[in-house]
Amino acid sequence: MDKLTSLSNATLGDLTVARPQYDRAALTPGIVHIGVGNFHRAHQAWYLHRLMQAGEAQDWAILGAGVRPYDSAMREKLLAQDCLTTLIELDPAETSAEVIGSMIDYLPIEDGNAALIRAMADPAIRIVGLTVTESGYYIDPVTKGFDAAHPDIQHDVAQPETPRTAFGAIVAALRLRRAEGLSPFTGLSCDNLQGNGDILRQTVVSLARLSDPTLADWIEDNGSFPNSMVDCIAPATGPQEIALARDFGIVDTAPVTHEAFRQWVIEDNFCAGRPDWDKVGATFSSDVHAYEKMKIRILNAGHQVLANVGDLMEIETISGCMANPQIRALFRKVQAEEITQTVVPVPDMTPLAYLDLIEQRFSNPRIVDTTRRVAFDGSARHTGFVLPILRDQLAAGRSVSGLALVEALWARMCEGTREDGSTIAPNDPLWNELQTCARAAKERPEAWLEQERLYGDLAQAAPFRDAFVGWLALIWAEGCSAALSKYADV
């Protein structure tokens, strides 16, 4: 591409790819979205953009937001290009690009979150969305209740007008709306948590109740927190992705690559209205949980099946894991014999058909999704995605050998070295604690399962404990390949 165009409102007419056909200057905000990462821009922002392209939802534009200092870097990048994003679809057969414009501003990142609170208190804002990662909801990993003892939460209880967390800011904004006689907005979680709307309600209402019980009652009685299932693989952006945008003639410092697949299933429970996302491919359903369970267990737990062993065996990407015969055999067997046993069909999709789809998606070599990214925050992802499956299998008296192997591979990874002796850099908020336990488990495998905040009473479940101990001992004695060969006979 000879000519390069820096992305901005002024240069949209110079682009040779699909771009906004609506008047962005005429858009008005209706949504604040906290957590403007690649997934949000490839998913929720794209659905809204498609509606806008059809001449609808012009009063539902997105205001981006964040609550952590590191969000400032993304804010600067997006504001410099008028909050436009280049989406690059990596279908195995071809590459295509489009520029979307459904986000119109990015709120300042500041201590106390004053700008965020003011924006959410504005009656024009009818939905507050969140993608803040699975570990960001202040959930006790064992009880699944609200973690009121967390220092961030204690700060927000003590200083409710200048909160540190997104949820403290939401509570502060709802307090202002109630004082002004306004109705609440809808809280819409877009994170990979089963019952994500219920979890968001729990966090917001529980936090409000600690400082203002009558406000908590008002939120519970008048607010809404629909559950939703979201799906689209959007890897992290690096130099390769920026170069791909340049191949289309676009200078974009924050482009997003994504697969040729999206799914969004949402409960139709919005207290202040919503865009008609169903007109552009989203599904409104009264049974989101079935879709959630299928996706979270087969895709998200499936990611954990692959990522830990892949990192240990020096395989950098998820597609690389799928290209390894032993790892692919592990994936297929633990899915078919254990994970899919806990999933029920949804309209037009059986668990095994969905597994076939996930295998195809994970095998796409054009999606450079790293094992390190997927393995990040395993303390939240294993407790949220893998262990509930294990508990269901135990309750039903079915096999847990494959899931025990998956947990043993995670324990081995958390020791901090790969099989070639190279160091695995810290990759979890609890890394030091995990590494201490993983090193103890090298000599005494049961030490890993004694992490009660992760495993609770699972250490007392003999079928799991015994299988885990055997697998971890084998991994340390003979390596990952020997364990995979024993499990899947490859």
Disulfide bonds with the S-S distance in Angstrom:
none
